């Protein structure tokens, strides 16, 4: 049984009918917009510090139970879906995932750093949901801050630090995708030096998906800056 079927059966087993209905309705007919955000790693940037001391390290096996438990009850369907997507990334074999921890090594945040060499794995997980990465680009994906650590600017410092790791690995640009209505995450990306670069339009009709990427003019503002 593949990972996506496991997620569906998990929903049915736990009688998550509202989540199932919402997802079916979304795939029947809907339009969603997401920003593709980009940071030019050659431009100077002053990193925002988190409100508590954090350390960045590569994710370890012992971190998975806390971060990727599909039995966790989420506040909404989006929380469940994002957790399921993170599990799909893990099982795809995409290599590098970093976590931010507190002084006691408790994991507070996670995010993958993905190179162009893993374009095929990205296509397998997201079915064309990301534009193909060029050789000088890397992608940040699967960001998650645990509930008790939100509001402490952990995402801003962690993203900036992981972006610096990408630069050391030869990237000129770092990309990340965020839905246009996810204002907290957009503000975290802004504080990490990311600016609107493209717009992704996902259109679902009769369970078929069409994805369109629109390059934005230089200097385009975030929707909350207008």
SEMAR-349702 format. One line per field, with one value per atom (N, C-alpha, C): residue number from 1; atom name; x, y, z. Coordinates in nm, 4 decimals, padded with zeros to 6 digits. Each point is the difference from the previous one (the first is absolute). Example, Ala and Ser with C-alpha at 12.3 -4.5 7.8 and 13.67 -1.06 7.14 Angstrom:
# residues 2
pos <- 1 1 1 2 2 2
site <- N CA C N CA C
xx <- 01.3190 -00.0890 00.0900 -00.0350 00.0820 -00.0770
yy <- -00.5690 00.1190 00.1200 00.1050 00.1190 00.1090
zz <- 00.7800 00.0000 00.0000 -00.0720 00.0060 00.0730
# end
This chain:
# residues 226
pos <- 1 1 1 2 2 2 3 3 3 4 4 4 5 5 5 6 6 6 7 7 7 8 8 8 9 9 9 10 10 10 11 11 11 12 12 12 13 13 13 14 14 14 15 15 15 16 16 16 17 17 17 18 18 18 19 19 19 20 20 20 21 21 21 22 22 22 23 23 23 24 24 24 25 25 25 26 26 26 27 27 27 28 28 28 29 29 29 30 30 30 31 31 31 32 32 32 33 33 33 34 34 34 35 35 35 36 36 36 37 37 37 38 38 38 39 39 39 40 40 40 41 41 41 42 42 42 43 43 43 44 44 44 45 45 45 46 46 46 47 47 47 48 48 48 49 49 49 50 50 50 51 51 51 52 52 52 53 53 53 54 54 54 55 55 55 56 56 56 57 57 57 58 58 58 59 59 59 60 60 60 61 61 61 62 62 62 63 63 63 64 64 64 65 65 65 66 66 66 67 67 67 68 68 68 69 69 69 70 70 70 71 71 71 72 72 72 73 73 73 74 74 74 75 75 75 76 76 76 77 77 77 78 78 78 79 79 79 80 80 80 81 81 81 82 82 82 83 83 83 84 84 84 85 85 85 86 86 86 87 87 87 88 88 88 89 89 89 90 90 90 91 91 91 92 92 92 93 93 93 94 94 94 95 95 95 96 96 96 97 97 97 98 98 98 99 99 99 100 100 100 101 101 101 102 102 102 103 103 103 104 104 104 105 105 105 106 106 106 107 107 107 108 108 108 109 109 109 110 110 110 111 111 111 112 112 112 113 113 113 114 114 114 115 115 115 116 116 116 117 117 117 118 118 118 119 119 119 120 120 120 121 121 121 122 122 122 123 123 123 124 124 124 125 125 125 126 126 126 127 127 127 128 128 128 129 129 129 130 130 130 131 131 131 132 132 132 133 133 133 134 134 134 135 135 135 136 136 136 137 137 137 138 138 138 139 139 139 140 140 140 141 141 141 142 142 142 143 143 143 144 144 144 145 145 145 146 146 146 147 147 147 148 148 148 149 149 149 150 150 150 151 151 151 152 152 152 153 153 153 154 154 154 155 155 155 156 156 156 157 157 157 158 158 158 159 159 159 160 160 160 161 161 161 162 162 162 163 163 163 164 164 164 165 165 165 166 166 166 167 167 167 168 168 168 169 169 169 170 170 170 171 171 171 172 172 172 173 173 173 174 174 174 175 175 175 176 176 176 177 177 177 178 178 178 179 179 179 180 180 180 181 181 181 182 182 182 183 183 183 184 184 184 185 185 185 186 186 186 187 187 187 188 188 188 189 189 189 190 190 190 191 191 191 192 192 192 193 193 193 194 194 194 195 195 195 196 196 196 197 197 197 198 198 198 199 199 199 200 200 200 201 201 201 202 202 202 203 203 203 204 204 204 205 205 205 206 206 206 207 207 207 208 208 208 209 209 209 210 210 210 211 211 211 212 212 212 213 213 213 214 214 214 215 215 215 216 216 216 217 217 217 218 218 218 219 219 219 220 220 220 221 221 221 222 222 222 223 223 223 224 224 224 225 225 225 226 226 226
site <- N CA C N CA C N CA C N CA C N CA C N CA C N CA C N CA C N CA C N CA C N CA C N CA C N CA C N CA C N CA C N CA C N CA C N CA C N CA C N CA C N CA C N CA C N CA C N CA C N CA C N CA C N CA C N CA C N CA C N CA C N CA C N CA C N CA C N CA C N CA C N CA C N CA C N CA C N CA C N CA C N CA C N CA C N CA C N CA C N CA C N CA C N CA C N CA C N CA C N CA C N CA C N CA C N CA C N CA C N CA C N CA C N CA C N CA C N CA C N CA C N CA C N CA C N CA C N CA C N CA C N CA C N CA C N CA C N CA C N CA C N CA C N CA C N CA C N CA C N CA C N CA C N CA C N CA C N CA C N CA C N CA C N CA C N CA C N CA C N CA C N CA C N CA C N CA C N CA C N CA C N CA C N CA C N CA C N CA C N CA C N CA C N CA C N CA C N CA C N CA C N CA C N CA C N CA C N CA C N CA C N CA C N CA C N CA C N CA C N CA C N CA C N CA C N CA C N CA C N CA C N CA C N CA C N CA C N CA C N CA C N CA C N CA C N CA C N CA C N CA C N CA C N CA C N CA C N CA C N CA C N CA C N CA C N CA C N CA C N CA C N CA C N CA C N CA C N CA C N CA C N CA C N CA C N CA C N CA C N CA C N CA C N CA C N CA C N CA C N CA C N CA C N CA C N CA C N CA C N CA C N CA C N CA C N CA C N CA C N CA C N CA C N CA C N CA C N CA C N CA C N CA C N CA C N CA C N CA C N CA C N CA C N CA C N CA C N CA C N CA C N CA C N CA C N CA C N CA C N CA C N CA C N CA C N CA C N CA C N CA C N CA C N CA C N CA C N CA C N CA C N CA C N CA C N CA C N CA C N CA C N CA C N CA C N CA C N CA C N CA C N CA C N CA C N CA C N CA C N CA C N CA C N CA C N CA C N CA C N CA C N CA C N CA C N CA C N CA C N CA C N CA C N CA C N CA C N CA C N CA C N CA C N CA C N CA C N CA C N CA C N CA C
xx <- 00.0847 -00.0847 00.0884 -00.0279 00.0835 -00.0372 00.0859 -00.0151 -00.1306 -00.0437 -00.1221 -00.1221 -00.0025 -00.1114 -00.0003 00.1188 00.0082 -00.0617 00.0240 -00.0563 -00.1522 -00.0528 -00.1456 -00.0611 00.0591 -00.0538 00.0106 00.1047 00.0124 -00.1150 -00.0381 -00.1120 -00.1311 -00.0213 -00.1238 -00.0062 00.1118 00.0058 -00.0339 00.0443 -00.0237 -00.1248 -00.0840 -00.1282 00.0177 00.1049 00.0250 -00.0796 -00.1333 -00.0855 00.0038 00.0129 00.0059 00.1230 00.1148 00.1216 -00.0162 -00.0599 -00.0190 -00.0915 -00.1106 -00.0947 00.0654 00.0716 00.0637 00.1018 00.0777 00.1014 -00.0652 -00.1081 -00.0707 -00.0619 -00.0595 -00.0609 00.1061 00.1163 00.1091 00.0444 00.0115 00.0464 -00.1094 -00.1258 -00.1087 00.0002 00.0128 00.0059 00.0531 00.1169 00.0564 00.1175 00.0365 00.1195 00.0768 00.1295 00.0847 00.1223 00.0438 00.1175 00.1094 00.1220 00.1165 00.1104 00.0758 00.1196 00.1162 00.0796 00.1360 00.0877 00.0645 00.0846 00.1463 00.0794 00.1414 00.0890 00.1154 00.1041 00.1270 00.0546 00.1292 00.1075 00.0748 00.0957 00.1244 00.0152 00.1146 -00.0287 -00.1261 -00.0349 00.0189 00.0472 00.0192 -00.1349 00.0037 -00.1238 00.0315 -00.0767 00.0140 -00.1010 00.0499 -00.0857 -00.0785 -00.1301 -00.0836 00.0267 00.0232 00.0260 -00.1304 -00.0067 -00.1150 -00.0022 -00.1161 -00.0155 00.0638 00.0354 00.0708 00.1215 00.1038 00.1165 -00.0373 00.0408 -00.0244 00.1291 00.0017 00.1102 -00.0575 00.0751 -00.0414 00.0881 -00.0621 00.0733 -00.0812 00.0623 -00.0737 -00.0950 -00.1154 -00.0984 00.0540 -00.0343 00.0415 -00.1217 00.0237 -00.1085 -00.0880 00.0601 -00.0743 -00.0989 00.0158 -00.0884 -00.1326 -00.0063 -00.1133 -00.1306 00.0061 -00.1235 -00.0741 00.0758 -00.0616 -00.0517 00.0739 -00.0305 -00.0968 -00.0063 -00.0749 -00.1007 -00.0687 -00.1000 -00.1354 -00.0517 -00.1280 -00.1182 00.0224 -00.1088 -00.0256 00.0926 -00.0187 -00.1297 -00.0767 -00.1209 00.0387 -00.0245 00.0356 -00.1186 00.0298 -00.1044 -00.0929 00.0490 -00.0813 00.0522 -00.0727 00.0373 00.1350 00.0331 00.1269 00.1172 -00.0137 00.1051 00.0242 -00.1077 00.0145 00.0656 -00.0466 00.0542 00.1485 00.0395 00.1404 00.0863 -00.0500 00.0739 00.0120 -00.1089 00.0038 00.1009 00.0056 00.0971 00.1429 00.0247 00.1351 00.0386 -00.0962 00.0305 00.0290 -00.0709 00.0270 00.1405 00.0421 00.1362 00.1019 -00.0208 00.0920 00.0126 -00.1142 00.0005 00.0459 00.0087 00.0456 00.1506 00.0716 00.1453 00.0728 -00.0734 00.0659 00.0866 00.1240 00.1024 00.0003 00.0212 00.0378 -00.1191 -00.0173 -00.0998 00.0699 -00.0279 00.0615 -00.1062 00.0428 -00.0900 00.0643 -00.0878 00.0434 -00.0377 00.0931 -00.0240 00.0267 -00.0576 00.0320 00.1277 00.0322 00.1260 00.0016 -00.1196 -00.0090 -00.0168 00.0231 -00.0092 -00.1438 -00.0984 -00.1384 -00.0241 -00.0573 -00.0222 -00.1180 00.0228 -00.1027 -00.0463 00.0844 -00.0247 00.0723 -00.0566 00.0647 -00.0192 00.0936 -00.0118 00.1033 -00.0445 00.0903 00.0703 00.1242 00.0793 00.0270 -00.0572 -00.0064 00.0747 00.0855 00.0802 -00.0640 00.0540 -00.0508 00.0200 00.0933 00.0248 -00.1178 -00.0928 -00.1151 -00.1309 00.0124 -00.1198 -00.0960 00.0538 -00.0853 -00.0789 00.0641 -00.0698 -00.1093 00.0281 -00.1011 -00.1215 00.0237 -00.1104 -00.0843 00.0668 -00.0720 -00.0935 00.0439 -00.0810 -00.1063 00.0361 -00.0876 -00.0650 00.0310 -00.0686 -00.0026 00.1149 00.0080 -00.0353 -00.0145 -00.0364 00.1130 00.1219 00.1138 00.0639 00.0415 00.0792 00.1338 00.0521 00.1255 00.1134 00.0819 00.1116 00.1154 00.0586 00.1217 00.1215 00.1162 00.1211 00.0418 -00.0351 00.0410 -00.1097 -00.1024 -00.1127 -00.0133 -00.0505 -00.0404 -00.1360 -00.0721 -00.1366 -00.0087 -00.0664 -00.0349 -00.1456 -00.0265 -00.1361 -00.0257 -00.1298 -00.0406 00.0220 -00.0053 00.0228 -00.1104 00.0399 -00.0979 00.0575 -00.0755 00.0350 -00.0996 00.0477 -00.0931 -00.0827 -00.1203 -00.0968 00.0534 00.0675 00.0459 00.1135 00.0604 00.1149 -00.0363 -00.1262 -00.0401 -00.0021 00.0223 00.0019 00.1326 00.1041 00.1303 00.1080 -00.0420 00.0906 00.0996 -00.0361 00.0897 00.0122 -00.1128 00.0034 00.0946 -00.0053 00.0820 00.1487 00.0459 00.1421 00.0386 -00.0857 00.0326 00.0105 -00.0975 00.0046 00.1250 00.0353 00.1187 00.1264 00.0075 00.1180 00.0069 -00.1133 -00.0028 00.0317 -00.0457 00.0322 00.1512 00.0678 00.1453 00.0686 -00.0577 00.0530 -00.0131 -00.1152 -00.0188 00.1046 00.0336 00.1033 00.1340 00.0340 00.1274 00.0029 -00.1188 -00.0081 -00.0062 00.0139 00.0120 -00.1226 -00.1078 -00.1209 00.0165 -00.0565 -00.0066 -00.1361 -00.1041 -00.1357 -00.0635 -00.0762 -00.0819 -00.1461 -00.0808 -00.1425 -00.0823 -00.1207 -00.0953 -00.1399 -00.0991 -00.1378 -00.0890 -00.0879 -00.0918 -00.1337 -00.1098 -00.1326 -00.0201 -00.0735 -00.0141 -00.0777 -00.0753 -00.0761 00.0676 00.1197 00.0729 00.0907 -00.0611 00.0721 00.1132 -00.0192 00.1117 00.1244 -00.0192 00.1159 00.0606 -00.0841 00.0525 00.0848 -00.0456 00.0766 00.1318 -00.0025 00.1238 00.0995 -00.0501 00.0875 00.0538 -00.0847 00.0448 00.1164 -00.0117 00.1055 00.1264 -00.0123 00.1155 00.0625 -00.0473 00.0605 -00.0652 -00.1176 -00.0673 -00.0999 -00.0070 -00.0906 -00.0846 -00.1203 -00.0830 00.0732 -00.0039 00.0722 -00.0952 -00.0815 -00.0998 -00.1310 -00.1064 -00.1290 -00.0374 -00.0405 -00.0451 -00.1521 -00.0661 -00.1451 -00.0344 -00.0618 -00.0463 -00.1493 -00.0399 -00.1426 -00.0427 -00.0969 -00.0560 -00.1382 -00.0245 -00.1327 -00.0207 -00.1029 -00.0317 00.1214 00.0686 00.1117 00.1238 00.0027 00.1169 00.0620 00.1332 00.0705 00.0810 -00.0109 00.0845 00.0787 00.1301 00.0876 00.0600 -00.0069 00.0564 00.0921 00.1196 00.0959 00.0081 -00.0146 00.0016 00.1159 00.0972 00.1117 -00.0480 00.0316 -00.0448 00.1018 -00.0451 00.0952 00.0943 00.1211 00.0970 -00.0581 00.0189 -00.0492 -00.1435 -00.0626 -00.1369 -00.0068 -00.1013 -00.0164 -00.0795 00.0181 -00.0887 -00.1413 -00.1004 -00.1382 -00.0269 00.0735 -00.0239 00.0745 00.0835 00.0704 -00.0784 -00.1015 -00.0748 -00.0763
yy <- -00.1197 00.1197 00.1250 00.0959 00.1185 00.0970 00.1017 00.0909 00.0779 00.0409 00.0794 -00.0818 -00.1278 -00.0858 -00.0218 -00.0097 -00.0143 00.1201 00.1193 00.1216 -00.0026 -00.0406 -00.0066 -00.0995 -00.1179 -00.1006 00.0448 00.0765 00.0545 00.0955 00.0831 00.0920 -00.0753 -00.1030 -00.0780 -00.0726 -00.0596 -00.0741 00.0882 00.1266 00.0921 00.0860 -00.0391 00.0685 00.1505 00.0350 00.1415 00.0392 -00.0095 00.0201 00.1445 00.0948 00.1402 00.0255 -00.0559 00.0157 -00.0642 -00.1189 -00.0711 00.0795 00.0516 00.0774 00.1269 00.0730 00.1248 -00.0240 -00.1079 -00.0296 -00.0414 -00.0789 -00.0407 00.1205 00.0907 00.1194 00.0879 00.0137 00.0815 -00.0548 -00.1315 -00.0607 -00.0048 00.0125 00.0032 00.1326 00.1120 00.1297 00.1054 00.0532 00.1063 00.0642 00.1194 00.0699 00.0499 -00.0283 00.0417 00.0742 00.0995 00.0781 -00.0158 -00.0133 -00.0065 00.0880 00.0593 00.0722 -00.0981 00.0202 -00.0533 00.1161 -00.0151 00.1049 -00.0329 00.1033 -00.0221 00.0930 -00.0535 00.0816 -00.0105 00.1155 00.0058 -00.0070 -00.1090 -00.0235 00.0879 00.0725 00.0900 00.1396 00.0274 00.1309 -00.0005 00.1090 00.0066 -00.0093 -00.0632 -00.0202 -00.0087 00.0726 -00.0053 -00.0992 -00.1081 -00.1079 00.0419 -00.0330 00.0220 -00.1108 00.0369 -00.0989 -00.0462 -00.1288 -00.0536 00.0572 -00.0064 00.0530 -00.0905 -00.1231 -00.0924 -00.0537 -00.0463 -00.0567 -00.1290 -00.0135 -00.1230 -00.0470 -00.1282 -00.0597 -00.0701 -00.0004 -00.0668 -00.1225 -00.1133 -00.1233 -00.0827 -00.1021 -00.0907 -00.0864 -00.0305 -00.0822 -00.1407 -00.0571 -00.1350 -00.0905 -00.1279 -00.0992 00.0215 00.0380 00.0153 00.1166 00.0896 00.1157 -00.0330 -00.1111 -00.0250 -00.0238 -00.0693 -00.0317 00.1267 00.0996 00.1257 00.0809 -00.0004 00.0918 -00.0545 -00.1300 -00.0567 -00.1047 00.0238 -00.0936 00.0343 -00.0854 00.0275 -00.0148 -00.0500 -00.0133 00.1295 00.0974 00.1277 00.0642 00.0566 00.0721 00.1445 00.0431 00.1344 00.0942 00.1299 00.1005 00.0028 -00.0372 00.0076 -00.0998 -00.0088 -00.0961 00.0333 00.1308 00.0396 -00.0533 00.0017 -00.0533 -00.1476 -00.0764 -00.1434 -00.0221 00.0746 -00.0178 00.0330 00.1091 00.0375 -00.1045 -00.0588 -00.1059 -00.1227 -00.0316 -00.1134 00.0243 00.1237 00.0332 -00.0160 00.0409 -00.0162 -00.1475 -00.0850 -00.1433 -00.0535 00.0519 -00.0403 00.0428 00.1210 00.0448 -00.0943 -00.0325 -00.0899 -00.1332 -00.0564 -00.1320 00.0024 00.1200 00.0110 -00.0197 00.0119 -00.0130 00.1311 00.1132 00.1304 00.0120 00.0431 -00.0250 00.0949 00.1277 00.0900 00.0656 -00.0290 00.0687 00.0547 00.1244 00.0649 00.0312 00.0021 00.0345 00.1103 00.0773 00.0968 -00.0553 00.0045 -00.0537 00.1079 -00.0216 00.0894 -00.0476 00.0593 -00.0325 -00.1430 -00.0608 -00.1383 -00.1003 00.0443 -00.0822 -00.0437 00.0728 -00.0264 00.0622 -00.0781 00.0485 00.0961 00.1183 00.1039 00.0255 -00.0337 00.0391 -00.0970 -00.0221 -00.0859 00.0593 -00.0323 00.0437 -00.0723 -00.0411 -00.0643 00.1036 -00.0301 00.0781 -00.0907 00.0350 -00.0916 00.0583 -00.0800 00.0462 -00.0427 00.0557 -00.0342 -00.1474 -00.0655 -00.1423 -00.0874 00.0592 -00.0761 00.0441 00.0597 00.0403 -00.1163 -00.1169 -00.1153 -00.0432 00.0075 -00.0361 00.1013 00.1275 00.1039 -00.0237 -00.0356 -00.0265 -00.1174 -00.0995 -00.1178 00.0356 00.0892 00.0373 00.1025 00.1010 00.1159 00.0062 -00.0943 -00.0106 00.1333 00.0651 00.1243 00.1241 -00.0125 00.1134 00.0986 -00.0375 00.0907 00.0151 00.1236 00.0196 -00.0718 -00.0560 -00.0750 00.0907 -00.0525 00.0780 00.0051 00.1182 00.0141 -00.0368 -00.0103 -00.0427 00.0982 00.1270 00.0987 00.0283 -00.0852 00.0184 -00.1170 00.0292 -00.1035 00.0401 -00.0983 00.0207 -00.0311 00.0886 -00.0279 -00.0449 -00.1153 -00.0545 -00.0796 -00.0138 -00.0813 00.0681 00.1328 00.0717 -00.0317 -00.0167 -00.0252 00.0451 00.0838 00.0428 -00.0624 -00.0666 -00.0609 00.1099 -00.0356 00.1006 00.0830 -00.0639 00.0720 00.0976 -00.0089 00.0852 00.1128 00.0112 00.1018 00.1384 00.1013 00.1375 00.0415 -00.0820 00.0296 00.0275 00.0247 00.0324 -00.1121 -00.1216 -00.1137 -00.0268 00.0078 -00.0229 00.0973 00.1278 00.1020 -00.0300 -00.0278 -00.0284 -00.1329 -00.1014 -00.1322 00.0035 00.0635 00.0088 00.0726 00.1074 00.0763 -00.0846 -00.0764 -00.0842 -00.1129 -00.0653 -00.1093 00.0554 00.1220 00.0632 00.0185 00.0362 00.0152 -00.1335 -00.1077 -00.1341 -00.0252 00.0405 -00.0139 00.0762 00.1198 00.0790 -00.0714 -00.0585 -00.0733 -00.1212 -00.0509 -00.1154 00.0415 00.1300 00.0467 00.0669 00.0164 00.0624 00.1515 00.0598 00.1456 00.0508 -00.0826 00.0373 -00.1113 00.0417 -00.0921 00.0322 -00.1025 00.0153 -00.0685 00.0500 -00.0683 00.0409 -00.0869 00.0241 00.0122 00.1015 00.0240 00.0454 -00.0530 00.0434 00.1487 00.0661 00.1452 00.0455 -00.0914 00.0381 -00.0418 -00.0587 -00.0418 00.1153 00.1009 00.1234 -00.0231 -00.0794 -00.0214 -00.0570 -00.0993 -00.0580 00.0988 00.0773 00.1009 00.1031 00.0417 00.0982 -00.0606 -00.1295 -00.0671 -00.0046 -00.0251 -00.0025 00.1388 00.1011 00.1379 00.0334 -00.0390 00.0288 -00.0833 -00.1016 -00.0833 00.0435 00.1128 00.0544 -00.0417 -00.0628 -00.0502 00.1023 00.0100 00.0929 -00.0744 00.0507 -00.0631 -00.0069 -00.1176 -00.0247 -00.0516 -00.0970 -00.0545 -00.0224 -00.0177 -00.0381 -00.1344 -00.0925 -00.1311 -00.0070 -00.0318 -00.0150 -00.1478 -00.0573 -00.1389 -00.0003 -00.0582 -00.0077 -00.1473 -00.0352 -00.1348 00.0011 -00.0973 -00.0173 -00.1474 -00.0567 -00.1425 -00.0870 00.0356 -00.0777 00.0014 00.0920 00.0203 00.1345 00.0029 00.1194 00.0610 00.1325 00.0748 00.1029 00.0076 00.0914 00.1001 00.1280 00.1057 00.0859 00.0314 00.0856 00.1341 00.1088 00.1348 00.0761 00.0439 00.0782 00.1402 00.0459 00.1310 00.1083 00.1239 00.1098 00.0197 00.0408 00.0293 00.1047 -00.0215 00.0944 -00.0231 -00.1100 -00.0311 -00.0130 00.0605 -00.0037 -00.1236 -00.0384 -00.1000 00.0573 -00.0896 00.0488 00.0759 -00.0304 00.0720 00.1344 00.0278 00.1277 00.1047 -00.0449 00.0925 00.1022
zz <- 00.0000 00.0000 00.0000 -00.0927 -00.0036 00.1119 00.0171 00.1137 -00.0047 -00.1190 -00.0094 00.0389 -00.0395 00.0407 00.1506 00.0590 00.1452 00.0707 -00.0548 00.0587 -00.0098 -00.1169 -00.0182 00.0975 00.0117 00.0917 00.1454 00.0306 00.1352 00.0302 -00.0979 00.0169 00.0207 -00.0816 00.0120 00.1339 00.0385 00.1254 00.1191 -00.0057 00.1107 -00.0193 -00.0988 -00.0254 -00.0222 -00.0731 -00.0298 -00.1247 00.0114 -00.1168 -00.0491 00.0908 -00.0407 -00.0865 00.0411 -00.0794 -00.1372 -00.0027 -00.1262 -00.0930 00.0553 -00.0817 -00.0530 00.0862 -00.0427 -00.1110 00.0125 -00.1012 -00.1312 00.0085 -00.1214 -00.0697 00.0773 -00.0576 -00.0657 00.0663 -00.0559 -00.1342 -00.0116 -00.1243 -00.1064 00.0408 -00.0976 -00.0752 00.0736 -00.0666 00.0965 -00.0271 00.0830 -00.0717 00.0460 -00.0474 00.1208 00.0049 00.1120 -00.0532 00.0757 -00.0375 00.1048 -00.0463 00.0890 -00.0566 00.0899 -00.0408 -00.0145 -00.1052 -00.0018 00.0442 00.1145 00.0564 -00.0284 -00.0190 -00.0344 00.0800 00.0387 00.0625 -00.0826 -00.0357 -00.0681 00.1082 00.0023 00.1078 -00.0099 -00.1113 -00.0136 00.0551 00.0321 00.0548 00.1509 00.0574 00.1459 00.0720 00.1179 00.0741 00.1489 00.0809 00.1454 00.0572 00.0549 00.0488 00.1241 00.0019 00.1181 00.1013 00.1241 00.1043 00.0634 00.0340 00.0727 00.1419 00.0631 00.1352 00.1047 -00.0399 00.0891 -00.0740 00.0714 -00.0691 -00.0728 -00.1250 -00.0757 -00.0662 -00.0312 -00.0742 -00.1217 -00.1101 -00.1226 -00.0210 -00.0251 -00.0296 -00.0990 -00.0572 -00.0877 00.0826 -00.0595 00.0690 00.0239 00.1145 00.0363 00.0140 -00.0014 00.0075 00.1224 00.1098 00.1252 -00.0038 -00.0969 -00.0096 -00.0679 -00.0731 -00.0886 00.0745 00.1124 00.0722 00.0422 00.0413 00.0424 -00.1180 -00.1114 -00.1085 -00.1035 -00.0191 -00.1121 00.0433 00.1094 00.0499 -00.0608 -00.0893 -00.0648 00.0951 00.1203 00.0966 00.0771 -00.0167 00.0684 -00.0475 00.0925 -00.0364 -00.0327 -00.1227 -00.0420 00.0123 00.0053 00.0158 -00.1205 -00.1178 -00.1206 -00.1022 -00.1120 -00.1030 -00.0620 -00.0078 -00.0601 00.0809 00.1330 00.0848 -00.0242 -00.0152 -00.0273 -00.1353 -00.1018 -00.1353 -00.0052 00.0664 -00.0027 00.0688 00.1087 00.0677 -00.0902 -00.0714 -00.0925 -00.1114 -00.0504 -00.1052 00.0498 00.1244 00.0549 00.0061 00.0321 00.0038 -00.1404 -00.1005 -00.1375 -00.0431 00.0397 -00.0325 00.0630 00.1269 00.0694 -00.0724 -00.0390 -00.0624 -00.1454 -00.0592 -00.1385 -00.0128 00.1118 -00.0042 -00.0156 -00.0001 -00.0030 00.1254 -00.0180 00.1017 00.1184 -00.0250 00.1085 00.0675 00.1278 00.0800 00.1243 00.0316 00.1155 00.1048 00.1245 00.1100 00.0833 00.0649 00.1006 00.1362 00.0934 00.1336 00.1049 00.1195 00.1114 00.0692 00.1127 00.0678 00.0541 00.0144 00.0484 -00.1134 -00.1228 -00.1211 -00.0301 00.0497 -00.0377 -00.1367 -00.0909 -00.1360 -00.0027 -00.0589 -00.0072 -00.1437 -00.0968 -00.1393 -00.0917 -00.1202 -00.0993 -00.1391 -00.0916 -00.1390 -00.0864 -00.1199 -00.0956 -00.0864 -00.0367 -00.0946 -00.1197 -00.1164 -00.1143 -00.1189 -00.0624 -00.1132 -00.1324 -00.1109 -00.1331 -00.0318 00.0678 -00.0241 00.0439 00.0750 00.0481 -00.0664 -00.1200 -00.0738 -00.0243 -00.0334 -00.0284 00.1237 00.1168 00.1237 00.0322 -00.0265 00.0206 -00.0894 -00.1254 -00.0927 00.0490 00.0554 00.0487 00.1146 00.0891 00.1163 -00.0375 -00.0792 -00.0211 -00.1370 -00.0883 -00.1294 -00.0759 -00.0099 -00.0753 00.0788 00.1307 00.0841 00.0214 -00.0367 00.0093 -00.1366 -00.0314 -00.1214 00.0169 -00.1092 00.0069 00.0458 00.0905 00.0537 -00.0992 -00.0164 -00.0793 00.0855 -00.0634 00.0708 00.1088 -00.0157 00.1000 00.1033 00.0028 00.0913 00.0964 00.1191 00.0946 00.0561 00.0507 00.0484 00.1479 00.0748 00.1389 00.0035 00.0597 -00.0019 00.1280 00.0322 00.1153 00.1332 00.0038 00.1261 00.1007 00.1254 00.1066 00.1335 00.0695 00.1358 00.0960 00.1050 00.0945 00.0666 00.0415 00.0457 00.1164 00.0951 00.1193 -00.0290 -00.1203 -00.0333 -00.0964 -00.0374 -00.0961 00.0639 -00.0847 00.0489 00.0605 -00.0155 00.0596 -00.1047 -00.1229 -00.1114 -00.0303 00.0363 -00.0249 -00.1489 -00.0715 -00.1440 -00.0695 00.0379 -00.0667 00.0139 00.1231 00.0189 -00.0627 00.0149 -00.0536 -00.1519 -00.0666 -00.1461 -00.0482 00.0678 -00.0399 00.0154 00.1089 00.0231 -00.1020 -00.0262 -00.0986 -00.1394 -00.0283 -00.1281 -00.0149 00.1081 -00.0028 -00.0294 00.0502 -00.0311 -00.1505 -00.0577 -00.1445 -00.0789 00.0457 -00.0684 00.0038 00.1154 00.0101 -00.0928 -00.0341 -00.0900 -00.1467 -00.0265 -00.1372 -00.0587 00.0775 -00.0534 -00.0072 -00.1036 -00.0112 00.0461 -00.0241 00.0384 00.0842 00.0985 00.0789 -00.0266 -00.0234 -00.0275 00.1085 00.0204 00.0872 -00.0426 00.0248 -00.0418 00.1232 -00.0014 00.1119 -00.0565 00.0527 -00.0449 00.0282 -00.0886 00.0104 00.1224 00.0649 00.1193 00.1310 -00.0107 00.1205 00.0449 00.0585 00.0330 00.1013 00.1077 00.0935 -00.0685 -00.0894 -00.0695 -00.0986 -00.0676 -00.0932 00.0735 00.1187 00.0771 00.0489 00.0350 00.0397 -00.1148 -00.1220 -00.1176 -00.0306 00.0147 -00.0222 00.0923 00.1273 00.0965 -00.0251 -00.0857 -00.0353 -00.1319 -00.0560 -00.1207 -00.1300 00.0048 -00.1204 -00.0526 -00.1345 -00.0660 -00.1036 -00.0305 -00.1035 -00.1337 -00.0625 -00.1250 -00.1085 00.0365 -00.0927 00.0753 -00.0768 00.0555 -00.0601 00.0852 -00.0478 00.0129 -00.1103 00.0008 -00.0175 00.1023 -00.0057 -00.0272 -00.1099 -00.0341 -00.0062 00.0843 00.0021 -00.0655 -00.0867 -00.0577 -00.0309 00.0613 -00.0173 00.0319 00.1088 00.0548 -00.0906 -00.0936 -00.0848 00.0372 00.0078 00.0438 -00.1127 -00.0140 -00.0920 00.0806 -00.0266 00.0736 -00.0975 00.0368 -00.0822 00.0845 -00.0515 00.0695 -00.0720 00.0750 -00.0553 00.0643 -00.0808 00.0530 00.0343 00.1187 00.0477 -00.0345 -00.0184 -00.0257 00.1180 -00.0291 00.1067 00.0943 00.1286 00.0994 00.0440 -00.0463 00.0418 00.1517 00.0601 00.1452 00.0416 00.1248 00.0604 00.0080 00.0047 00.0095 00.1288 00.1085 00.1253 00.0044 -00.1010 -00.0087 -00.0777 -00.0753 -00.0857 00.0863
# end
